Amino acid sequence: MSDDDQLTTSGAEIDAMTFLAISLARDEIRRWDSPEAAVSLLTSAARAVGLWEGVDLRPTAKTIKAAVARIAAHARHAEDREKAESIKSWYRNNCDKHHSMDTAAEAVTTIMGVAFRTARKHIGEEAKELRSARTA
């Protein structure tokens, strides 16, 4: 086995350790039973990345808090992302029934109980996607 083979295998193992640690940390944060375990797993992931890059990456409290905050914010906004997707899905199925995006947004406000601006924002995004899909 050459030195290159050993580095490739070692890199794959480090990648696997990193992704496993991050995945486990995300699960811990979602459950939020043990934030200490999540921080420990994120530390392990950072060390694995440091090994891969040949640098000793000792995460600081600031970087750990930032990572935990990002993951927690992502989890907190899951319902908002689902609602956005349901608005977009509704618009895909009903865009031909409304002569403008504003009238479609008004319909969504009564059906889904969201603010007009929220409905209009997601309908506008989906309309742009539909237009670009037609021209592609």
C-alpha positions in Angstrom: 0.0 0.0 0.0 1.4 3.4 -1.0 1.5 6.5 1.1 -1.2 8.0 -1.2 -3.5 5.0 -0.4 -3.1 5.5 3.3 -3.9 9.2 3.0 -7.0 8.5 1.0 -8.3 5.9 3.5 -7.4 8.2 6.4 -9.2 11.1 4.8 -12.3 9.0 4.2 -12.3 7.9 7.8 -11.9 11.5 9.0 -14.8 12.6 6.7 -17.0 9.8 8.1 -16.2 10.8 11.7 -16.9 14.4 10.9 -20.3 13.8 9.3 -21.3 11.3 11.9 -20.4 13.7 14.7 -22.4 16.5 13.0 -25.4 14.3 12.4 -25.4 13.1 16.0 -25.1 16.7 17.2 -28.0 17.8 15.1 -30.1 14.9 16.6 -29.2 16.0 20.1 -30.0 19.6 19.4 -33.4 18.6 17.9 -34.3 16.6 21.0 -32.6 19.3 23.3 -32.4 16.7 26.1 -28.7 17.1 26.4 -27.1 20.2 24.9 -23.8 19.2 26.5 -23.7 16.1 24.3 -24.4 18.2 21.2 -21.5 20.5 22.1 -19.2 17.6 22.7 -20.2 16.1 19.3 -19.6 19.4 17.6 -16.2 19.6 19.3 -15.4 16.1 17.9 -16.4 17.2 14.4 -14.2 20.3 14.6 -11.2 18.2 15.8 -11.8 15.8 12.9 -11.8 18.7 10.4 -8.6 19.9 12.1 -7.0 16.5 11.5 -8.1 16.6 7.9 -6.6 20.0 7.3 -3.5 19.3 9.4 -4.4 22.0 11.9 -5.4 21.7 15.5 -8.9 23.2 15.5 -9.9 23.6 19.1 -13.3 25.2 18.9 -13.9 28.2 21.1 -17.0 28.7 23.2 -18.0 31.4 20.7 -17.8 29.1 17.6 -19.6 26.3 19.5 -22.4 28.6 20.6 -22.7 30.0 17.0 -22.9 26.4 15.6 -25.5 25.4 18.1 -27.5 28.6 17.5 -27.5 28.0 13.7 -28.7 24.5 14.1 -31.4 25.5 16.7 -32.6 28.3 14.5 -32.9 25.9 11.6 -35.0 23.6 13.7 -37.1 26.5 15.0 -38.0 27.6 11.4 -38.9 24.2 10.1 -42.6 25.1 10.4 -42.1 28.3 8.5 -40.3 26.4 5.7 -43.2 23.9 5.6 -45.8 26.7 5.3 -43.8 28.3 2.5 -43.7 25.0 0.6 -47.4 24.5 1.1 -48.1 28.0 -0.2 -45.9 27.4 -3.3 -47.6 24.0 -3.8 -51.0 25.6 -3.6 -50.0 28.3 -6.1 -48.6 25.7 -8.6 -52.0 23.9 -8.5 -54.1 27.1 -8.6 -52.1 29.7 -10.6 -54.4 29.4 -13.6 -57.5 30.3 -11.5 -56.1 33.8 -10.5 -55.4 36.6 -12.9 -52.7 38.1 -10.7 -50.3 37.1 -7.9 -52.0 39.5 -5.6 -55.4 37.8 -6.0 -53.8 34.5 -5.5 -52.1 35.9 -2.3 -55.4 37.1 -1.1 -56.9 33.7 -1.6 -54.0 32.1 0.3 -54.5 34.5 3.3 -58.1 33.2 3.8 -57.2 29.5 3.1 -54.0 29.2 5.2 -54.3 32.1 7.6 -51.1 33.8 6.8 -50.4 37.5 6.2 -50.8 38.9 2.7 -47.1 39.8 2.5 -46.0 36.3 3.5 -48.3 34.8 0.9 -47.3 37.3 -1.8 -43.6 36.7 -1.1 -43.8 32.9 -1.5 -46.2 33.1 -4.5 -43.8 35.6 -6.2 -40.9 33.1 -5.6 -42.9 30.3 -7.1 -44.1 32.3 -10.0 -40.5 33.1 -10.9 -39.6 29.4 -10.7 -42.5 28.5 -12.9 -41.5 31.2 -15.5 -37.9 30.0 -15.5 -39.0 26.3 -15.9 -41.1 27.2 -18.9 -38.2 28.9 -20.7 -35.7 26.2 -19.9 
